[in-house]
């Protein structure tokens, strides 16, 4: 699953559509919706940006990119988010 996600990231910059499922036991990429949206379980509550920070932390971890390369471009207060991934 993670390999398919990583394959989509080039060339940069790119945008990735994500559906966050908060308050889960652990953060993980777990499914892809029919429209191409990636679903991520998030081990954080959707309060005061905690879930967004956890999504950025997780994406940084699985890609090896620094956190500063990720930006929640839209949907910061919504389950559906558009994440921009910038080149170095």
N, C-alpha and C positions, 0 to 999 in steps of 0.2 A: 504494500500500500504506500509506504513512504517513498519507495523508488519511483512509482508512478507520479507522485506529487513532485518530486525533485526533477523529473524529466520535463515537467511543464514550465519550469522556472526560467529557462533560457530562451531567447536572449533577455537580458535585463535592460532597462527596468521592465517590470511586468506587474500585473495585478492578479490577485487570487481572490476568488469569492469563497467565503467561509460561513458556515452556520455553526455557531457556538452552542453547545449544550452544557450549561454551567452546573455547578454543585455536584460534580462526579467524583468517584474515588481517586481517579488519576487523570492526567491530561494525556490525550492520545488522539491521533488521527484514526478514524474508524470506519468511514464510509464515504462514498461519493454519490451525490444525488444525480438524477437523470439530466439535469440542466448543467452539470459540471461543477456544481458547488461541492466543496469539501466539507465534511462534518468533523468537528473536533470536540471531543469530550474535554471539559475544562474543570480542573480541580480548584476552582475559585468561585466565589460568589459574584454575581453581577452587580456589585455595589462599588461606587467611587472609582471605577476603572480597574478594579482588581482582576476581573476576567480578561480584559483587554491586555493588561500587563502580562498575565499568564500565557495568553496566546502568543504574544511577541516573544516571550522567553522560550516557549516550546518551539516555535518556528526557527528561532536562532539556534537552538540545540540541534534540531534535526537537519538543518541546512549547513551549519558551520559558519553562517554569516553573523556579523555583529548585530546586536539588537538595534543599533542606530540605523540600520538599513531597512527596517520595517516601519511602516506607518499605517495606522488605521485611517484610510482615506475617506471612508464613509461607514456609517452604521455603528459608531462608537457606543451608542445607547440602545442598540438593537441586537437581536440574535444573528441577523444576517449582516456580514461585514465585508467590505472591500478592502483588502490589504495590498498596499503598494510595497514592492520590493525593489529597492534602488541598487544600482551598481556601486562599487566601492568608491 
